Amino acid sequence: MSNIAIAWKFWILWALVCIGGGFGCFILGLLIFTSRNQNSLGLFVGLSMIGILWATPQYLLLKNYTPINGIWVLVTAAGMIASLYVAQFVFAVLNRNSGWAVIGAVAAMFQYFVLRPHFLRASSWILANGVGVATGEVVFRVVSTIESPPTGDAGDSGFSALAQAISVLLYSSLVTGVLGLAIYGAITGGTLVWLLRHPRRK
């Protein structure tokens, strides 16, 4: 397989991993954070579990193309926790788009230290994550305001008003979630492909 074909394959797989991992984290987050009696320890453990779920599929893909080891999972979880803890301070001083960019960059700083020994200009990963998170969030927000599922006559279809509302919610969440995560995956995946072409010589 040519290098170009390998790059395309990795890029597509990375985007799919981001989409799947994002939805997995969303479901896990609902299960964890909708439970009662949340405390600081519970929040920390919950965020750790979400970070591990997000990072594990990434690592399983990365290990086939890069010298990255399992530390990727730990630093990604740590970065996610750090970014969410600083979010309240970030949004207090920045607008929504800039805030999401900073949060994405903060999370990527932890991963940067894993990438730096292996790739030149690894700092581009921090920028890519900031741009990817902010752009994905903008796409999610814009599409969620204009996208709606095809609907019919509730009486003819037999669906109740509640069922119709749930179908709209699920459809909108699916469409906007896939698009937002795909944008993030496309931007960060393209950056990883670029890094793979610029390894650090030993």
N, C-alpha and C positions, 0 to 999 in steps of 0.2 A: 504494500500500500504506500502511495506517495506521501510526502510530507504534507502536501496540501489537503489530501483526503483525510489524513490523520487529524489535522487541525480542524477541519470541518466537523469530523466525527466528535472530537472532544468538545468543541463549542456547542454543538447540539445537545450532547449528553449533559453538559454542565447546565444549560438552560433547563432541561427536563428535571435534573436533580434539584435545582432551585425551586421549580414549580411544585414538585412533589414534596420536598422538604418543607416548603412554606405552608402547604395545606396540612401536612402532618403536625407542624408546630401550632397552627391555628386550632386544630381539633384538640391537641393536648392542652393548649392554653385554656380552652373552654372548660375542659374537664377539671383542670387544677384550680383556676381562679374563680370559678363560679361556686366553689365549695365554701362553706361557712367557716368562720373563725380563722381567717387568714392573719398571720403575724409575720414579723420580719424574717424569721427563720423559714417559715413556709414559703414566703415570697422568694427567698434566695434559692431554696431547693427547687421550687417550681421553675424559676428562670434557668437554673443549671440544667434541669432535665430538658427544657425546650432547646437550650443551646446545644446540648449533646445530640438531640434528635436532628437539629438543623445541620450540624457539622459532620456527623458520621457518614451520611451518603456522599458528602463532598470528599471526605478523606478516602473512601473506598474507590472513588473515581480518580482522585489525584495520585494515589499510590501506583496506579498503572501507567502514569505518564510523567511523574516527577519523583524526586528523591524525598518528598515530604513524608514524615512518619506520623504516628498516632498523636503526637503532641498537638497537631492541628485541631483535634477535637477539643482538647482542654483549653487552648488559647482562644478558640472561637467562642466557646461557652463563656469564658471570662470576659471577652470583649463584648458579648451581648449583654451580660449582666452590667458591666460598667456603662455601656451606652444608655441602657434604660434607666439606670440610677441617675445619670447626669441629665436625662431628658428634661426633667422639670426645671432645671436651671437654664438649659439651652433655650427652651421655648419661652422662658421669662424675658429673654433679652433679644431673641431673634424671631423673624417671621417664620411662617410655617415651612416654606421651601428651604430656606437657609438652615433652619433647625434640623430638618431631616437630613440634610447634607452633612452637617456636623456630627449627628448621631451615627450615620453610616461610616464616617471617617474614623470616629472614635473606636467603633467596633473593629475596624480593619487594622488599626494600629497594632493590636495584639498579634494578628496574623502576619503583619509585616515582618516581625522579628523572626518568624519561621521561614518566610520567603527570602529574606535578605541574604543568608549565607549561600543560597543556590542560584539567585538570579540578579542580573544587573538592573539598576533602576527599579528596584522592588517598591520604592515609594509610590510609584504610579498606582499600585494596588489601593493605597489609601484614597487617592483622588477618585479612582474608578468606583469604589464603594460609596463614597459620598455622592457622586453624580448618579450612580445606579439607584441608590435608595431614594434620593430626592426625585428623580425622574419617574421611577416606578410609583411613588406615592402620588405624584401629580397625575399620571395616567389613570391610576386607580380612582382618584377623586373626580376627574373630568368624566371618565366613562361611566362612573356610577350615577352621574346626574343625567345622562342622556340615554343610557341603555335600559331597555325594558323588554321582557319576554313577550312573545306573541300570546295574546289572550283571546278567549272566546266568550261566548255568553255563558255566565256561570250557571244559569238555569238549564241550558242545553247540555252542558258538559257534566253536570251533576256535582261540580265542585262547590263547596261552601265558600263564603267570603274569607274565612280563615285559611282554607286551603289555597285560595288564590293569592292571598297575601304572603303565605309561606313560599309558594312557588316563585313569586316575584323576588323575594328576599334571597332565596337559594340561587336563582338564576343570575341575579345581579352580582351576588358575592362570587359566584363561579367565574363569570365573565371578567369582572374587574380584577379579581384575584389572579387569574391566569395571566392577564395582560400585564399587570403590575410586576408580578414575579418574572414573567418572560423578559420584560424590559431590563430588569435588574440582572437576570442571568445572561442576557445578550451582552450587556456592557461589561460586566465582570468577567464573563467567559472570554470575550475578545481580548481583554487585558491579560488574562492568563495565557492565551495563545501567544500574545506578543512576548510575554516573559519567557515562555518556553523556547522562543527563538533567540533569546539573549541570556544563555546560562552563564553563570560566573565560573571562569576557568579556575581549576584547582592548582 
